[in-house]
Amino acid sequence: MNMALTEYIRSVRLKKAKQLLKSSSLQLEDIAHLVGYDNANYFIRIF
Protein backbone atom coordinates (compact mmCIF):
# COMPACT_ATOMS: atom_id res chain seq x y z
CA MET A 1 0.00 0.00 0.00
CA ASN A 2 2.98 2.25 0.42
CA MET A 3 1.50 4.18 3.35
CA ALA A 4 1.46 4.01 7.12
CA LEU A 5 -1.48 2.42 8.87
CA THR A 6 -2.71 5.75 10.23
CA GLU A 7 -2.65 7.27 6.74
CA TYR A 8 -4.65 4.35 5.40
CA ILE A 9 -7.25 4.62 8.15
CA ARG A 10 -7.55 8.36 7.55
CA SER A 11 -8.06 7.84 3.81
CA VAL A 12 -10.77 5.22 4.43
CA ARG A 13 -12.55 7.54 6.88
CA LEU A 14 -12.40 10.49 4.49
CA LYS A 15 -13.65 8.37 1.59
CA LYS A 16 -16.65 7.28 3.67
CA ALA A 17 -17.23 10.89 4.75
CA LYS A 18 -17.35 11.99 1.10
CA GLN A 19 -19.93 9.31 0.37
CA LEU A 20 -22.05 10.42 3.32
CA LEU A 21 -21.85 14.07 2.26
CA LYS A 22 -23.08 13.19 -1.22
CA SER A 23 -25.84 10.83 -0.19
CA SER A 24 -27.24 12.24 3.05
CA SER A 25 -28.38 15.45 4.65
CA LEU A 26 -26.31 14.91 7.80
CA GLN A 27 -24.33 17.76 9.32
CA LEU A 28 -20.52 17.68 9.16
CA GLU A 29 -20.33 17.13 12.91
CA ASP A 30 -22.55 14.05 12.65
CA ILE A 31 -20.53 12.68 9.75
CA ALA A 32 -17.32 13.24 11.70
CA HIS A 33 -18.63 11.10 14.52
CA LEU A 34 -19.93 8.42 12.17
CA VAL A 35 -16.54 7.95 10.54
CA GLY A 36 -14.68 7.84 13.85
CA TYR A 37 -13.60 11.36 14.74
CA ASP A 38 -14.49 12.58 18.23
CA ASN A 39 -13.38 16.11 17.44
CA ALA A 40 -15.45 17.59 14.62
CA ASN A 41 -13.16 20.64 14.33
CA TYR A 42 -10.16 18.40 13.65
CA PHE A 43 -12.19 16.44 11.09
CA ILE A 44 -13.15 19.65 9.30
CA ARG A 45 -9.51 20.80 9.23
CA ILE A 46 -8.22 17.61 7.63
CA PHE A 47 -11.18 17.23 5.32
ModelCIF file with pLDDT and N, C-alpha, C, O atoms, coordinates in Angstrom:
data_MODEL
#
_entry.id   MODEL 
#
_entity.id                         1 
_entity.type                       polymer 
_entity.pdbx_number_of_molecules   1 
#
_entity_poly.entity_id                      1 
_entity_poly.type                           'polypeptide(L)' 
_entity_poly.nstd_linkage                   no 
_entity_poly.nstd_monomer                   no 
_entity_poly.pdbx_seq_one_letter_code       MNMALTEYIRSVRLKKAKQLLKSSSLQLEDIAHLVGYDNANYFIRIF 
_entity_poly.pdbx_seq_one_letter_code_can   MNMALTEYIRSVRLKKAKQLLKSSSLQLEDIAHLVGYDNANYFIRIF 
_entity_poly.pdbx_strand_id                 A 
#
loop_
_entity_poly_seq.entity_id 
_entity_poly_seq.num 
_entity_poly_seq.mon_id 
_entity_poly_seq.hetero 
1 1  MET n 
1 2  ASN n 
1 3  MET n 
1 4  ALA n 
1 5  LEU n 
1 6  THR n 
1 7  GLU n 
1 8  TYR n 
1 9  ILE n 
1 10 ARG n 
1 11 SER n 
1 12 VAL n 
1 13 ARG n 
1 14 LEU n 
1 15 LYS n 
1 16 LYS n 
1 17 ALA n 
1 18 LYS n 
1 19 GLN n 
1 20 LEU n 
1 21 LEU n 
1 22 LYS n 
1 23 SER n 
1 24 SER n 
1 25 SER n 
1 26 LEU n 
1 27 GLN n 
1 28 LEU n 
1 29 GLU n 
1 30 ASP n 
1 31 ILE n 
1 32 ALA n 
1 33 HIS n 
1 34 LEU n 
1 35 VAL n 
1 36 GLY n 
1 37 TYR n 
1 38 ASP n 
1 39 ASN n 
1 40 ALA n 
1 41 ASN n 
1 42 TYR n 
1 43 PHE n 
1 44 ILE n 
1 45 ARG n 
1 46 ILE n 
1 47 PHE n 
#
_struct_asym.id          A 
_struct_asym.entity_id   1 
#
loop_
_ma_qa_metric.id 
_ma_qa_metric.mode 
_ma_qa_metric.name 
_ma_qa_metric.software_group_id 
_ma_qa_metric.type 
1 global pLDDT . pLDDT 
2 local  pLDDT . pLDDT 
#
_ma_qa_metric_global.metric_id      1 
_ma_qa_metric_global.metric_value   93.74 
_ma_qa_metric_global.model_id       1 
_ma_qa_metric_global.ordinal_id     1 
#
loop_
_ma_qa_metric_local.label_asym_id 
_ma_qa_metric_local.label_comp_id 
_ma_qa_metric_local.label_seq_id 
_ma_qa_metric_local.metric_id 
_ma_qa_metric_local.metric_value 
_ma_qa_metric_local.model_id 
_ma_qa_metric_local.ordinal_id 
A MET 1  2 67.00 1 1  
A ASN 2  2 87.00 1 2  
A MET 3  2 91.00 1 3  
A ALA 4  2 96.00 1 4  
A LEU 5  2 95.00 1 5  
A THR 6  2 93.00 1 6  
A GLU 7  2 94.00 1 7  
A TYR 8  2 95.00 1 8  
A ILE 9  2 94.00 1 9  
A ARG 10 2 94.00 1 10 
A SER 11 2 95.00 1 11 
A VAL 12 2 96.00 1 12 
A ARG 13 2 96.00 1 13 
A LEU 14 2 96.00 1 14 
A LYS 15 2 97.00 1 15 
A LYS 16 2 97.00 1 16 
A ALA 17 2 96.00 1 17 
A LYS 18 2 96.00 1 18 
A GLN 19 2 97.00 1 19 
A LEU 20 2 96.00 1 20 
A LEU 21 2 94.00 1 21 
A LYS 22 2 95.00 1 22 
A SER 23 2 96.00 1 23 
A SER 24 2 94.00 1 24 
A SER 25 2 94.00 1 25 
A LEU 26 2 95.00 1 26 
A GLN 27 2 94.00 1 27 
A LEU 28 2 92.00 1 28 
A GLU 29 2 94.00 1 29 
A ASP 30 2 96.00 1 30 
A ILE 31 2 96.00 1 31 
A ALA 32 2 96.00 1 32 
A HIS 33 2 96.00 1 33 
A LEU 34 2 96.00 1 34 
A VAL 35 2 97.00 1 35 
A GLY 36 2 95.00 1 36 
A TYR 37 2 95.00 1 37 
A ASP 38 2 94.00 1 38 
A ASN 39 2 95.00 1 39 
A ALA 40 2 93.00 1 40 
A ASN 41 2 94.00 1 41 
A TYR 42 2 94.00 1 42 
A PHE 43 2 93.00 1 43 
A ILE 44 2 91.00 1 44 
A ARG 45 2 93.00 1 45 
A ILE 46 2 90.00 1 46 
A PHE 47 2 86.00 1 47 
#
loop_
_atom_site.group_PDB 
_atom_site.id 
_atom_site.type_symbol 
_atom_site.label_atom_id 
_atom_site.label_alt_id 
_atom_site.label_comp_id 
_atom_site.label_asym_id 
_atom_site.label_entity_id 
_atom_site.label_seq_id 
_atom_site.pdbx_PDB_ins_code 
_atom_site.Cartn_x 
_atom_site.Cartn_y 
_atom_site.Cartn_z 
_atom_site.occupancy 
_atom_site.B_iso_or_equiv 
_atom_site.pdbx_formal_charge 
_atom_site.auth_seq_id 
_atom_site.auth_comp_id 
_atom_site.auth_asym_id 
_atom_site.auth_atom_id 
_atom_site.pdbx_PDB_model_num 
ATOM 1   N N  . MET A 1 1  ? 0.813   -1.204 0.000  1.00 67.00 ? 1  MET A N  1 
ATOM 2   C CA . MET A 1 1  ? 0.000   0.000  0.000  1.00 67.00 ? 1  MET A CA 1 
ATOM 3   C C  . MET A 1 1  ? 0.850   1.258  0.000  1.00 67.00 ? 1  MET A C  1 
ATOM 4   O O  . MET A 1 1  ? 0.401   2.328  -0.411 1.00 67.00 ? 1  MET A O  1 
ATOM 5   N N  . ASN A 1 2  ? 2.051   1.119  0.455  1.00 87.00 ? 2  ASN A N  1 
ATOM 6   C CA . ASN A 1 2  ? 2.977   2.247  0.425  1.00 87.00 ? 2  ASN A CA 1 
ATOM 7   C C  . ASN A 1 2  ? 2.565   3.415  1.311  1.00 87.00 ? 2  ASN A C  1 
ATOM 8   O O  . ASN A 1 2  ? 2.881   4.565  1.007  1.00 87.00 ? 2  ASN A O  1 
ATOM 9   N N  . MET A 1 3  ? 1.859   3.130  2.409  1.00 91.00 ? 3  MET A N  1 
ATOM 10  C CA . MET A 1 3  ? 1.503   4.184  3.347  1.00 91.00 ? 3  MET A CA 1 
ATOM 11  C C  . MET A 1 3  ? 1.407   3.583  4.743  1.00 91.00 ? 3  MET A C  1 
ATOM 12  O O  . MET A 1 3  ? 1.210   2.380  4.912  1.00 91.00 ? 3  MET A O  1 
ATOM 13  N N  . ALA A 1 4  ? 1.551   4.443  5.726  1.00 96.00 ? 4  ALA A N  1 
ATOM 14  C CA . ALA A 1 4  ? 1.459   4.007  7.116  1.00 96.00 ? 4  ALA A CA 1 
ATOM 15  C C  . ALA A 1 4  ? 0.014   3.643  7.447  1.00 96.00 ? 4  ALA A C  1 
ATOM 16  O O  . ALA A 1 4  ? -0.919  4.088  6.779  1.00 96.00 ? 4  ALA A O  1 
ATOM 17  N N  . LEU A 1 5  ? -0.153  2.845  8.466  1.00 95.00 ? 5  LEU A N  1 
ATOM 18  C CA . LEU A 1 5  ? -1.483  2.416  8.873  1.00 95.00 ? 5  LEU A CA 1 
ATOM 19  C C  . LEU A 1 5  ? -2.392  3.604  9.189  1.00 95.00 ? 5  LEU A C  1 
ATOM 20  O O  . LEU A 1 5  ? -3.558  3.612  8.796  1.00 95.00 ? 5  LEU A O  1 
ATOM 21  N N  . THR A 1 6  ? -1.877  4.585  9.883  1.00 93.00 ? 6  THR A N  1 
ATOM 22  C CA . THR A 1 6  ? -2.708  5.750  10.233 1.00 93.00 ? 6  THR A CA 1 
ATOM 23  C C  . THR A 1 6  ? -3.152  6.519  8.985  1.00 93.00 ? 6  THR A C  1 
ATOM 24  O O  . THR A 1 6  ? -4.273  7.025  8.931  1.00 93.00 ? 6  THR A O  1 
ATOM 25  N N  . GLU A 1 7  ? -2.282  6.606  7.995  1.00 94.00 ? 7  GLU A N  1 
ATOM 26  C CA . GLU A 1 7  ? -2.649  7.273  6.743  1.00 94.00 ? 7  GLU A CA 1 
ATOM 27  C C  . GLU A 1 7  ? -3.748  6.497  6.026  1.00 94.00 ? 7  GLU A C  1 
ATOM 28  O O  . GLU A 1 7  ? -4.675  7.086  5.470  1.00 94.00 ? 7  GLU A O  1 
ATOM 29  N N  . TYR A 1 8  ? -3.636  5.182  6.042  1.00 95.00 ? 8  TYR A N  1 
ATOM 30  C CA . TYR A 1 8  ? -4.648  4.351  5.399  1.00 95.00 ? 8  TYR A CA 1 
ATOM 31  C C  . TYR A 1 8  ? -6.005  4.510  6.087  1.00 95.00 ? 8  TYR A C  1 
ATOM 32  O O  . TYR A 1 8  ? -7.028  4.677  5.423  1.00 95.00 ? 8  TYR A O  1 
ATOM 33  N N  . ILE A 1 9  ? -6.004  4.459  7.396  1.00 94.00 ? 9  ILE A N  1 
ATOM 34  C CA . ILE A 1 9  ? -7.255  4.624  8.152  1.00 94.00 ? 9  ILE A CA 1 
ATOM 35  C C  . ILE A 1 9  ? -7.868  5.985  7.865  1.00 94.00 ? 9  ILE A C  1 
ATOM 36  O O  . ILE A 1 9  ? -9.077  6.092  7.662  1.00 94.00 ? 9  ILE A O  1 
ATOM 37  N N  . ARG A 1 10 ? -7.045  7.019  7.848  1.00 94.00 ? 10 ARG A N  1 
ATOM 38  C CA . ARG A 1 10 ? -7.550  8.363  7.550  1.00 94.00 ? 10 ARG A CA 1 
ATOM 39  C C  . ARG A 1 10 ? -8.167  8.421  6.154  1.00 94.00 ? 10 ARG A C  1 
ATOM 40  O O  . ARG A 1 10 ? -9.220  9.031  5.968  1.00 94.00 ? 10 ARG A O  1 
ATOM 41  N N  . SER A 1 11 ? -7.524  7.795  5.180  1.00 95.00 ? 11 SER A N  1 
ATOM 42  C CA . SER A 1 11 ? -8.057  7.837  3.814  1.00 95.00 ? 11 SER A CA 1 
ATOM 43  C C  . SER A 1 11 ? -9.382  7.082  3.716  1.00 95.00 ? 11 SER A C  1 
ATOM 44  O O  . SER A 1 11 ? -10.286 7.510  2.998  1.00 95.00 ? 11 SER A O  1 
ATOM 45  N N  . VAL A 1 12 ? -9.503  5.967  4.427  1.00 96.00 ? 12 VAL A N  1 
ATOM 46  C CA . VAL A 1 12 ? -10.770 5.225  4.426  1.00 96.00 ? 12 VAL A CA 1 
ATOM 47  C C  . VAL A 1 12 ? -11.868 6.056  5.074  1.00 96.00 ? 12 VAL A C  1 
ATOM 48  O O  . VAL A 1 12 ? -12.986 6.112  4.562  1.00 96.00 ? 12 VAL A O  1 
ATOM 49  N N  . ARG A 1 13 ? -11.564 6.696  6.187  1.00 96.00 ? 13 ARG A N  1 
ATOM 50  C CA . ARG A 1 13 ? -12.547 7.538  6.877  1.00 96.00 ? 13 ARG A CA 1 
ATOM 51  C C  . ARG A 1 13 ? -13.003 8.695  5.994  1.00 96.00 ? 13 ARG A C  1 
ATOM 52  O O  . ARG A 1 13 ? -14.195 8.991  5.915  1.00 96.00 ? 13 ARG A O  1 
ATOM 53  N N  . LEU A 1 14 ? -12.049 9.344  5.333  1.00 96.00 ? 14 LEU A N  1 
ATOM 54  C CA . LEU A 1 14 ? -12.405 10.488 4.488  1.00 96.00 ? 14 LEU A CA 1 
ATOM 55  C C  . LEU A 1 14 ? -13.203 10.054 3.267  1.00 96.00 ? 14 LEU A C  1 
ATOM 56  O O  . LEU A 1 14 ? -14.101 10.771 2.825  1.00 96.00 ? 14 LEU A O  1 
ATOM 57  N N  . LYS A 1 15 ? -12.883 8.890  2.721  1.00 97.00 ? 15 LYS A N  1 
ATOM 58  C CA . LYS A 1 15 ? -13.646 8.369  1.591  1.00 97.00 ? 15 LYS A CA 1 
ATOM 59  C C  . LYS A 1 15 ? -15.099 8.129  1.997  1.00 97.00 ? 15 LYS A C  1 
ATOM 60  O O  . LYS A 1 15 ? -16.021 8.477  1.261  1.00 97.00 ? 15 LYS A O  1 
ATOM 61  N N  . LYS A 1 16 ? -15.296 7.532  3.175  1.00 97.00 ? 16 LYS A N  1 
ATOM 62  C CA . LYS A 1 16 ? -16.649 7.284  3.674  1.00 97.00 ? 16 LYS A CA 1 
ATOM 63  C C  . LYS A 1 16 ? -17.360 8.606  3.952  1.00 97.00 ? 16 LYS A C  1 
ATOM 64  O O  . LYS A 1 16 ? -18.555 8.732  3.684  1.00 97.00 ? 16 LYS A O  1 
ATOM 65  N N  . ALA A 1 17 ? -16.646 9.578  4.479  1.00 96.00 ? 17 ALA A N  1 
ATOM 66  C CA . ALA A 1 17 ? -17.233 10.891 4.753  1.00 96.00 ? 17 ALA A CA 1 
ATOM 67  C C  . ALA A 1 17 ? -17.716 11.547 3.457  1.00 96.00 ? 17 ALA A C  1 
ATOM 68  O O  . ALA A 1 17 ? -18.787 12.154 3.431  1.00 96.00 ? 17 ALA A O  1 
ATOM 69  N N  . LYS A 1 18 ? -16.940 11.427 2.395  1.00 96.00 ? 18 LYS A N  1 
ATOM 70  C CA . LYS A 1 18 ? -17.348 11.991 1.104  1.00 96.00 ? 18 LYS A CA 1 
ATOM 71  C C  . LYS A 1 18 ? -18.636 11.343 0.609  1.00 96.00 ? 18 LYS A C  1 
ATOM 72  O O  . LYS A 1 18 ? -19.529 12.016 0.096  1.00 96.00 ? 18 LYS A O  1 
ATOM 73  N N  . GLN A 1 19 ? -18.715 10.015 0.774  1.00 97.00 ? 19 GLN A N  1 
ATOM 74  C CA . GLN A 1 19 ? -19.927 9.308  0.368  1.00 97.00 ? 19 GLN A CA 1 
ATOM 75  C C  . GLN A 1 19 ? -21.135 9.796  1.165  1.00 97.00 ? 19 GLN A C  1 
ATOM 76  O O  . GLN A 1 19 ? -22.210 10.016 0.606  1.00 97.00 ? 19 GLN A O  1 
ATOM 77  N N  . LEU A 1 20 ? -20.951 9.964  2.468  1.00 96.00 ? 20 LEU A N  1 
ATOM 78  C CA . LEU A 1 20 ? -22.049 10.422 3.320  1.00 96.00 ? 20 LEU A CA 1 
ATOM 79  C C  . LEU A 1 20 ? -22.468 11.849 2.968  1.00 96.00 ? 20 LEU A C  1 
ATOM 80  O O  . LEU A 1 20 ? -23.656 12.171 2.996  1.00 96.00 ? 20 LEU A O  1 
ATOM 81  N N  . LEU A 1 21 ? -21.516 12.691 2.641  1.00 94.00 ? 21 LEU A N  1 
ATOM 82  C CA . LEU A 1 21 ? -21.847 14.067 2.257  1.00 94.00 ? 21 LEU A CA 1 
ATOM 83  C C  . LEU A 1 21 ? -22.683 14.105 0.980  1.00 94.00 ? 21 LEU A C  1 
ATOM 84  O O  . LEU A 1 21 ? -23.602 14.914 0.853  1.00 94.00 ? 21 LEU A O  1 
ATOM 85  N N  . LYS A 1 22 ? -22.358 13.233 0.048  1.00 95.00 ? 22 LYS A N  1 
ATOM 86  C CA . LYS A 1 22 ? -23.082 13.192 -1.223 1.00 95.00 ? 22 LYS A CA 1 
ATOM 87  C C  . LYS A 1 22 ? -24.473 12.591 -1.083 1.00 95.00 ? 22 LYS A C  1 
ATOM 88  O O  . LYS A 1 22 ? -25.408 13.013 -1.764 1.00 95.00 ? 22 LYS A O  1 
ATOM 89  N N  . SER A 1 23 ? -24.611 11.604 -0.198 1.00 96.00 ? 23 SER A N  1 
ATOM 90  C CA . SER A 1 23 ? -25.843 10.829 -0.187 1.00 96.00 ? 23 SER A CA 1 
ATOM 91  C C  . SER A 1 23 ? -26.745 11.063 1.022  1.00 96.00 ? 23 SER A C  1 
ATOM 92  O O  . SER A 1 23 ? -27.758 10.380 1.176  1.00 96.00 ? 23 SER A O  1 
ATOM 93  N N  . SER A 1 24 ? -26.396 12.010 1.872  1.00 94.00 ? 24 SER A N  1 
ATOM 94  C CA . SER A 1 24 ? -27.237 12.240 3.048  1.00 94.00 ? 24 SER A CA 1 
ATOM 95  C C  . SER A 1 24 ? -27.351 13.735 3.326  1.00 94.00 ? 24 SER A C  1 
ATOM 96  O O  . SER A 1 24 ? -26.673 14.557 2.711  1.00 94.00 ? 24 SER A O  1 
ATOM 97  N N  . SER A 1 25 ? -28.216 14.054 4.258  1.00 94.00 ? 25 SER A N  1 
ATOM 98  C CA . SER A 1 25 ? -28.379 15.452 4.649  1.00 94.00 ? 25 SER A CA 1 
ATOM 99  C C  . SER A 1 25 ? -27.817 15.669 6.061  1.00 94.00 ? 25 SER A C  1 
ATOM 100 O O  . SER A 1 25 ? -28.211 16.609 6.752  1.00 94.00 ? 25 SER A O  1 
ATOM 101 N N  . LEU A 1 26 ? -26.907 14.804 6.475  1.00 95.00 ? 26 LEU A N  1 
ATOM 102 C CA . LEU A 1 26 ? -26.306 14.909 7.801  1.00 95.00 ? 26 LEU A CA 1 
ATOM 103 C C  . LEU A 1 26 ? -25.385 16.125 7.884  1.00 95.00 ? 26 LEU A C  1 
ATOM 104 O O  . LEU A 1 26 ? -24.810 16.552 6.883  1.00 95.00 ? 26 LEU A O  1 
ATOM 105 N N  . GLN A 1 27 ? -25.256 16.661 9.064  1.00 94.00 ? 27 GLN A N  1 
ATOM 106 C CA . GLN A 1 27 ? -24.334 17.764 9.322  1.00 94.00 ? 27 GLN A CA 1 
ATOM 107 C C  . GLN A 1 27 ? -22.909 17.220 9.375  1.00 94.00 ? 27 GLN A C  1 
ATOM 108 O O  . GLN A 1 27 ? -22.703 16.036 9.641  1.00 94.00 ? 27 GLN A O  1 
ATOM 109 N N  . LEU A 1 28 ? -21.923 18.089 9.122  1.00 92.00 ? 28 LEU A N  1 
ATOM 110 C CA . LEU A 1 28 ? -20.524 17.679 9.157  1.00 92.00 ? 28 LEU A CA 1 
ATOM 111 C C  . LEU A 1 28 ? -20.144 17.083 10.509 1.00 92.00 ? 28 LEU A C  1 
ATOM 112 O O  . LEU A 1 28 ? -19.388 16.112 10.564 1.00 92.00 ? 28 LEU A O  1 
ATOM 113 N N  . GLU A 1 29 ? -20.649 17.642 11.580 1.00 94.00 ? 29 GLU A N  1 
ATOM 114 C CA . GLU A 1 29 ? -20.332 17.128 12.914 1.00 94.00 ? 29 GLU A CA 1 
ATOM 115 C C  . GLU A 1 29 ? -20.823 15.687 13.074 1.00 94.00 ? 29 GLU A C  1 
ATOM 116 O O  . GLU A 1 29 ? -20.125 14.851 13.647 1.00 94.00 ? 29 GLU A O  1 
ATOM 117 N N  . ASP A 1 30 ? -22.009 15.405 12.573 1.00 96.00 ? 30 ASP A N  1 
ATOM 118 C CA . ASP A 1 30 ? -22.554 14.049 12.654 1.00 96.00 ? 30 ASP A CA 1 
ATOM 119 C C  . ASP A 1 30 ? -21.734 13.075 11.801 1.00 96.00 ? 30 ASP A C  1 
ATOM 120 O O  . ASP A 1 30 ? -21.468 11.947 12.215 1.00 96.00 ? 30 ASP A O  1 
ATOM 121 N N  . ILE A 1 31 ? -21.347 13.517 10.631 1.00 96.00 ? 31 ILE A N  1 
ATOM 122 C CA . ILE A 1 31 ? -20.531 12.676 9.749  1.00 96.00 ? 31 ILE A CA 1 
ATOM 123 C C  . ILE A 1 31 ? -19.177 12.406 10.390 1.00 96.00 ? 31 ILE A C  1 
ATOM 124 O O  . ILE A 1 31 ? -18.663 11.290 10.317 1.00 96.00 ? 31 ILE A O  1 
ATOM 125 N N  . ALA A 1 32 ? -18.601 13.424 11.015 1.00 96.00 ? 32 ALA A N  1 
ATOM 126 C CA . ALA A 1 32 ? -17.315 13.244 11.698 1.00 96.00 ? 32 ALA A CA 1 
ATOM 127 C C  . ALA A 1 32 ? -17.408 12.121 12.726 1.00 96.00 ? 32 ALA A C  1 
ATOM 128 O O  . ALA A 1 32 ? -16.528 11.264 12.801 1.00 96.00 ? 32 ALA A O  1 
ATOM 129 N N  . HIS A 1 33 ? -18.460 12.132 13.501 1.00 96.00 ? 33 HIS A N  1 
ATOM 130 C CA . HIS A 1 33 ? -18.628 11.101 14.525 1.00 96.00 ? 33 HIS A CA 1 
ATOM 131 C C  . HIS A 1 33 ? -18.890 9.731  13.899 1.00 96.00 ? 33 HIS A C  1 
ATOM 132 O O  . HIS A 1 33 ? -18.413 8.716  14.408 1.00 96.00 ? 33 HIS A O  1 
ATOM 133 N N  . LEU A 1 34 ? -19.628 9.697  12.823 1.00 96.00 ? 34 LEU A N  1 
ATOM 134 C CA . LEU A 1 34 ? -19.930 8.422  12.173 1.00 96.00 ? 34 LEU A CA 1 
ATOM 135 C C  . LEU A 1 34 ? -18.687 7.741  11.593 1.00 96.00 ? 34 LEU A C  1 
ATOM 136 O O  . LEU A 1 34 ? -18.594 6.514  11.571 1.00 96.00 ? 34 LEU A O  1 
ATOM 137 N N  . VAL A 1 35 ? -17.748 8.542  11.130 1.00 97.00 ? 35 VAL A N  1 
ATOM 138 C CA . VAL A 1 35 ? -16.537 7.950  10.537 1.00 97.00 ? 35 VAL A CA 1 
ATOM 139 C C  . VAL A 1 35 ? -15.390 7.821  11.535 1.00 97.00 ? 35 VAL A C  1 
ATOM 140 O O  . VAL A 1 35 ? -14.279 7.445  11.162 1.00 97.00 ? 35 VAL A O  1 
ATOM 141 N N  . GLY A 1 36 ? -15.660 8.134  12.813 1.00 95.00 ? 36 GLY A N  1 
ATOM 142 C CA . GLY A 1 36 ? -14.679 7.837  13.846 1.00 95.00 ? 36 GLY A CA 1 
ATOM 143 C C  . GLY A 1 36 ? -13.894 8.990  14.426 1.00 95.00 ? 36 GLY A C  1 
ATOM 144 O O  . GLY A 1 36 ? -12.903 8.763  15.120 1.00 95.00 ? 36 GLY A O  1 
ATOM 145 N N  . TYR A 1 37 ? -14.300 10.213 14.169 1.00 95.00 ? 37 TYR A N  1 
ATOM 146 C CA . TYR A 1 37 ? -13.604 11.361 14.739 1.00 95.00 ? 37 TYR A CA 1 
ATOM 147 C C  . TYR A 1 37 ? -14.426 11.928 15.892 1.00 95.00 ? 37 TYR A C  1 
ATOM 148 O O  . TYR A 1 37 ? -15.592 12.282 15.720 1.00 95.00 ? 37 TYR A O  1 
ATOM 149 N N  . ASP A 1 38 ? -13.806 12.009 17.072 1.00 94.00 ? 38 ASP A N  1 
ATOM 150 C CA . ASP A 1 38 ? -14.485 12.585 18.230 1.00 94.00 ? 38 ASP A CA 1 
ATOM 151 C C  . ASP A 1 38 ? -14.505 14.105 18.167 1.00 94.00 ? 38 ASP A C  1 
ATOM 152 O O  . ASP A 1 38 ? -15.411 14.746 18.699 1.00 94.00 ? 38 ASP A O  1 
ATOM 153 N N  . ASN A 1 39 ? -13.510 14.669 17.519 1.00 95.00 ? 39 ASN A N  1 
ATOM 154 C CA . ASN A 1 39 ? -13.377 16.114 17.444 1.00 95.00 ? 39 ASN A CA 1 
ATOM 155 C C  . ASN A 1 39 ? -13.768 16.576 16.035 1.00 95.00 ? 39 ASN A C  1 
ATOM 156 O O  . ASN A 1 39 ? -13.009 16.403 15.082 1.00 95.00 ? 39 ASN A O  1 
ATOM 157 N N  . ALA A 1 40 ? -14.951 17.157 15.921 1.00 93.00 ? 40 ALA A N  1 
ATOM 158 C CA . ALA A 1 40 ? -15.452 17.589 14.618 1.00 93.00 ? 40 ALA A CA 1 
ATOM 159 C C  . ALA A 1 40 ? -14.586 18.696 14.013 1.00 93.00 ? 40 ALA A C  1 
ATOM 160 O O  . ALA A 1 40 ? -14.427 18.754 12.794 1.00 93.00 ? 40 ALA A O  1 
ATOM 161 N N  . ASN A 1 41 ? -14.026 19.569 14.845 1.00 94.00 ? 41 ASN A N  1 
ATOM 162 C CA . ASN A 1 41 ? -13.162 20.641 14.328 1.00 94.00 ? 41 ASN A CA 1 
ATOM 163 C C  . ASN A 1 41 ? -11.916 20.075 13.670 1.00 94.00 ? 41 ASN A C  1 
ATOM 164 O O  . ASN A 1 41 ? -11.488 20.575 12.630 1.00 94.00 ? 41 ASN A O  1 
ATOM 165 N N  . TYR A 1 42 ? -11.330 19.049 14.251 1.00 94.00 ? 42 TYR A N  1 
ATOM 166 C CA . TYR A 1 42 ? -10.161 18.401 13.653 1.00 94.00 ? 42 TYR A CA 1 
ATOM 167 C C  . TYR A 1 42 ? -10.559 17.738 12.328 1.00 94.00 ? 42 TYR A C  1 
ATOM 168 O O  . TYR A 1 42 ? -9.838  17.838 11.334 1.00 94.00 ? 42 TYR A O  1 
ATOM 169 N N  . PHE A 1 43 ? -11.687 17.075 12.326 1.00 93.00 ? 43 PHE A N  1 
ATOM 170 C CA . PHE A 1 43 ? -12.186 16.442 11.094 1.00 93.00 ? 43 PHE A CA 1 
ATOM 171 C C  . PHE A 1 43 ? -12.332 17.478 9.980  1.00 93.00 ? 43 PHE A C  1 
ATOM 172 O O  . PHE A 1 43 ? -11.902 17.248 8.849  1.00 93.00 ? 43 PHE A O  1 
ATOM 173 N N  . ILE A 1 44 ? -12.927 18.594 10.300 1.00 91.00 ? 44 ILE A N  1 
ATOM 174 C CA . ILE A 1 44 ? -13.150 19.646 9.304  1.00 91.00 ? 44 ILE A CA 1 
ATOM 175 C C  . ILE A 1 44 ? -11.813 20.180 8.786  1.00 91.00 ? 44 ILE A C  1 
ATOM 176 O O  . ILE A 1 44 ? -11.685 20.470 7.597  1.00 91.00 ? 44 ILE A O  1 
ATOM 177 N N  . ARG A 1 45 ? -10.830 20.309 9.655  1.00 93.00 ? 45 ARG A N  1 
ATOM 178 C CA . ARG A 1 45 ? -9.506  20.802 9.230  1.00 93.00 ? 45 ARG A CA 1 
ATOM 179 C C  . ARG A 1 45 ? -8.836  19.853 8.252  1.00 93.00 ? 45 ARG A C  1 
ATOM 180 O O  . ARG A 1 45 ? -8.246  20.299 7.268  1.00 93.00 ? 45 ARG A O  1 
ATOM 181 N N  . ILE A 1 46 ? -8.916  18.545 8.505  1.00 90.00 ? 46 ILE A N  1 
ATOM 182 C CA . ILE A 1 46 ? -8.216  17.615 7.625  1.00 90.00 ? 46 ILE A CA 1 
ATOM 183 C C  . ILE A 1 46 ? -9.033  17.278 6.387  1.00 90.00 ? 46 ILE A C  1 
ATOM 184 O O  . ILE A 1 46 ? -8.489  16.787 5.397  1.00 90.00 ? 46 ILE A O  1 
ATOM 185 N N  . PHE A 1 47 ? -10.333 17.537 6.437  1.00 86.00 ? 47 PHE A N  1 
ATOM 186 C CA . PHE A 1 47 ? -11.183 17.225 5.317  1.00 86.00 ? 47 PHE A CA 1 
ATOM 187 C C  . PHE A 1 47 ? -10.960 18.237 4.220  1.00 86.00 ? 47 PHE A C  1 
ATOM 188 O O  . PHE A 1 47 ? -11.592 18.154 3.166  1.00 86.00 ? 47 PHE A O  1 
#
